[in-house]
Amino acid sequence: MSALQRKLADAAVIRNAAVGYNKEAEEAAGLRGYPWPAKAWQEASEAIMNGTWKEPPPRHYPFLLTPDGPVSSALELQNLAELESLPEVMEASQVDLHDQEIGKVTICDVVHADWDRMKEKAEVTFDIGITVMFEGKRRLVLVAEALKKDVTPADDDGDENRNENGDENGDEEGSVGGKAGEEVVAGSSELGDKDRDKDGNKHRDNHTDEDGNKDGDEEGSASGKAVEPVSAASQLAESKSGPD
């Protein structure tokens, strides 16, 4: 076999292997390129017509944690897939086409809905070069090849929290502080006005009007009453001394 023939043969083997991987990847993704058998479609159609159709359980996929990749930990996967809880980290056997173990890798269990959420933030696809034993079968692994622009999975929730707690809480604190300041200023101003009205103007009015006039009237009336007896006595004395 010539060198050219050997290269062509190697290329054919690689191409056939890649096609096999791609078929498995597409089948795992549930693409229409690999439809259900006719019997399965018929049974599903009858179940839908009879109202006995049940949604099949979600398909699970092994997601590969890559130490040097964009998703290297369960926390980063949780933030990227927006999971409610931290996913369980598992060690899986990496196998070849003959199901022979060739190494160990670290994976997490995800479902298709998780995959859909991850695809909004990263390029997530099957790695056709890595297969693992998962749920008793040889399966391709999902892997995040690259994050999309301005996405940091480890800080994704943190950024949202900072935006919410920082901006919104800052605005709320500012508005509360502003309201409190306005209330204090308004209260002090109103209190000052009331104090000036009561203690200032009213006291001055009371002192001049009520105390002054009233005291003046009382003093005037008292002095008038004190003068009247003197005048009567003098008049009586004069009247008595007059005729004598």
RAVENLIN-V548150 format. One record per residue. N is the residue number from 1. RES is the residue in three letters. OMEGA is omega in whole degrees, -180 to 180 (NA if undefined). NEAR is the number of other ideal C-beta (glycine too) atoms within 8 Angstrom. Layout:
N&RES&OMEGA&NEAR  N&RES&OMEGA&NEAR
//
This chain:
1&MET&-179&4  2&SER&179&5  3&ALA&179&5  4&LEU&179&6  5&GLN&179&8  6&ARG&178&9  7&LYS&179&8  8&LEU&179&8  9&ALA&178&9  10&ASP&179&8  11&ALA&179&8  12&ALA&179&8  13&VAL&180&8  14&ILE&-180&8  15&ARG&180&8  16&ASN&178&8  17&ALA&179&9  18&ALA&178&9  19&VAL&178&8  20&GLY&178&8  21&TYR&-179&12  22&ASN&177&9  23&LYS&180&9  24&GLU&179&9  25&ALA&-180&12  26&GLU&179&10  27&GLU&178&10  28&ALA&179&11  29&ALA&178&7  30&GLY&-179&6  31&LEU&-177&7  32&ARG&178&4  33&GLY&180&6  34&TYR&-175&7  35&PRO&175&6  36&TRP&171&6  37&PRO&-178&6  38&ALA&-180&6  39&LYS&180&6  40&ALA&177&8  41&TRP&-180&10  42&GLN&179&8  43&GLU&179&8  44&ALA&179&10  45&SER&178&8  46&GLU&179&8  47&ALA&178&10  48&ILE&179&8  49&MET&-179&6  50&ASN&-179&7  51&GLY&-180&5  52&THR&-179&5  53&TRP&177&8  54&LYS&179&5  55&GLU&-180&4  56&PRO&179&4  57&PRO&-178&4  58&PRO&178&7  59&ARG&-179&8  60&HIS&-179&9  61&TYR&172&14  62&PRO&179&13  63&PHE&-175&14  64&LEU&172&12  65&LEU&-176&14  66&THR&-177&10  67&PRO&-179&5  68&ASP&-178&4  69&GLY&-178&10  70&PRO&179&11  71&VAL&-175&13  72&SER&-177&9  73&SER&178&8  74&ALA&179&11  75&LEU&178&8  76&GLU&177&12  77&LEU&179&16  78&GLN&180&12  79&ASN&-178&12  80&LEU&-178&14  81&ALA&-180&12  82&GLU&180&6  83&LEU&-180&9  84&GLU&-179&2  85&SER&-180&5  86&LEU&-179&7  87&PRO&179&12  88&GLU&178&7  89&VAL&-178&9  90&MET&174&8  91&GLU&-177&7  92&ALA&178&12  93&SER&173&8  94&GLN&-175&11  95&VAL&177&12  96&ASP&-178&7  97&LEU&179&5  98&HIS&179&5  99&ASP&176&7  100&GLN&-178&6  101&GLU&179&7  102&ILE&179&6  103&GLY&179&6  104&LYS&176&7  105&VAL&-180&11  106&THR&-176&9  107&ILE&170&15  108&CYS&-179&12  109&ASP&177&11  110&VAL&177&13  111&VAL&-174&10  112&HIS&178&9  113&ALA&176&7  114&ASP&179&11  115&TRP&179&13  116&ASP&179&8  117&ARG&180&11  118&MET&-177&13  119&LYS&177&9  120&GLU&-176&6  121&LYS&-175&11  122&ALA&174&15  123&GLU&-177&9  124&VAL&-178&10  125&THR&176&8  126&PHE&173&11  127&ASP&-174&10  128&ILE&-180&9  129&GLY&-177&4  130&ILE&173&11  131&THR&-178&10  132&VAL&172&14  133&MET&-176&11  134&PHE&-177&12  135&GLU&176&5  136&GLY&-179&4  137&LYS&173&6  138&ARG&-174&8  139&ARG&171&12  140&LEU&180&12  141&VAL&169&15  142&LEU&179&14  143&VAL&174&13  144&ALA&-177&14  145&GLU&-179&9  146&ALA&176&7  147&LEU&176&11  148&LYS&-173&9  149&LYS&176&4  150&ASP&177&4  151&VAL&176&9  152&THR&-172&8  153&PRO&-177&14  154&ALA&-176&9  155&ASP&-174&8  156&ASP&179&12  157&ASP&180&7  158&GLY&178&8  159&ASP&179&9  160&GLU&180&8  161&ASN&180&8  162&ARG&178&8  163&ASN&-179&9  164&GLU&-175&9  165&ASN&-178&7  166&GLY&-175&8  167&ASP&-176&7  168&GLU&-180&9  169&ASN&177&9  170&GLY&178&8  171&ASP&180&8  172&GLU&180&8  173&GLU&179&8  174&GLY&-180&8  175&SER&178&8  176&VAL&179&8  177&GLY&179&8  178&GLY&178&8  179&LYS&-180&8  180&ALA&179&8  181&GLY&179&8  182&GLU&180&8  183&GLU&-180&8  184&VAL&180&8  185&VAL&180&8  186&ALA&-180&8  187&GLY&-180&8  188&SER&179&8  189&SER&180&8  190&GLU&180&8  191&LEU&178&8  192&GLY&179&8  193&ASP&179&8  194&LYS&180&8  195&ASP&180&9  196&ARG&180&9  197&ASP&-175&9  198&LYS&-172&8  199&ASP&-177&7  200&GLY&-174&9  201&ASN&-175&7  202&LYS&179&9  203&HIS&178&9  204&ARG&178&8  205&ASP&180&9  206&ASN&-176&9  207&HIS&-178&9  208&THR&-176&8  209&ASP&-174&8  210&GLU&-176&8  211&ASP&-177&9  212&GLY&-177&9  213&ASN&-178&9  214&LYS&178&8  215&ASP&179&8  216&GLY&180&8  217&ASP&-179&8  218&GLU&179&8  219&GLU&179&8  220&GLY&-179&8  221&SER&179&8  222&ALA&179&8  223&SER&178&8  224&GLY&178&8  225&LYS&-180&8  226&ALA&-178&8  227&VAL&-175&8  228&GLU&179&8  229&PRO&179&8  230&VAL&180&8  231&SER&179&8  232&ALA&-180&8  233&ALA&180&8  234&SER&178&8  235&GLN&179&8  236&LEU&179&8  237&ALA&179&8  238&GLU&-179&8  239&SER&179&8  240&LYS&-178&8  241&SER&-178&7  242&GLY&-176&6  243&PRO&180&5  244&ASP&NA&4
//
